[in-house]
């Protein structure tokens, strides 16, 4: 009777037993089956898309300028605030911002504690009838861990292009931000401060009212935004 062994390994073992029984020495070579190659897994994962944040109308911009008024012995700060901010931004995984990210500020809302000052600044300095908005286009961050943790406080530097009165100037801000899920708040303080000439303007001069105005604009933007919760 013939017995057929289905597996070659069994044949090798049987041959070794027979050789030993006959006084021989057998050192069988066991062939290891070659496995078919498989496709290697990609070592690089896809870059996740950035998260979009929407600016709410609670955001505002504040500028401070040192001025010396007629009849006042000491200089003081003129503080003007603009509301009605809107826009959105998308932060990429490398700390840059996606195309289309922009914050727009309505300069027609600019106001201080002096209506006469407000009218002059909007009419003569900013010419809001022709240039009613200021626009900030963020380009990159420095010192910010991305993606953002779902909660916590972050400090970093923000760089972008600010356009006022039709003239664009690169600016940077020191930012302190706080995230709580889908809610993001931040205060961005211009550093360094701006000059009127950065945006093609001259320091305001109001005869019989303002003796002098320091050529320095200290700007801050308070951002309130909503976005993804996770």
Residue, then its C-alpha position, 0 to 999 in steps of 0.5 A: x500500500x502506498x501512502x502519500x504525504x501531503x506536506x513536503x516537511x513530513x517527507x524530509x522527516x521520514x527520510x531522516x528516520x530511514x537514514x538513521x535506521x540504516x546507520x547513516x547520518x542525515x542532516x536534512x535541510x528544511x526549506x522555509x516557505x517564502x511568503x508573498x511580499x505585502x505592500x508596506x504601510x505608508x509612514x506618513x499620515x495625511x495632514x489633517x485639515x485646519x479648523x475654521x473659527x468664526x469671529x463674533x460681533x463681541x470682538x473689538x479693536x482698541x487704539x491708544x494714542x498719547x495726546x497733549x490737550x490745550x489747557x491740560x497740564x499733563x498728556x493723556x491717552x486718547x482711547x478709541x474703540x471700534x466694534x462690529x468685527x467679523x470674519x473667520x480664520x483657519x489655522x493649519x497644522x504647521x501654524x500658518x493660516x489658510x487662504x481666506x482667513x481675515x478679520x474685518x473691523x468696522x471703523x465707522x463705529x470708532x468712538x472715544x469719550x470725545x465726539x469731536x475727536x471721533x469726528x475728526x479722526x474718522x473724517x480727516x485721519x482715517x477718511x472712513x467715507x472712503x475706507x470704512x474698514x480695517x482688515x487684518x489677514x493673519x499669516x503665521x504663528x510662532x510659539x503656538x502648539x498645533x493642534x490646539x488643546x481643547x481647553x487651556x491658555x496659550x501665549x504666542x506671537x501672531x504675524x499678519x498684514x494689516x490694511x488701514x486707509x488702503x495701505x497694507x503693513x506687516x504687523x505682529x501681536x503678542x497674543x494671550x488666548x483661552x480655549x474652552x471647547x468651541x469657544x475661543x477668546x484672545x487679546x492680541x497686543x501690537x508689538x511693536x506699536x505702529x506709526x501713523x506713517x505705516x498706513x500713510x497717515x499723519x498724526x492728528x493736529x487740531x488747532x485750539x484743541x490738541x497741542x500735540x499727538x505722539x506718533x505712536x499707535x498702541x493697538x489691541x484686538x480682543x477676539x471672540x470666536x466660535x469653532x469646533x468643540x474637539 
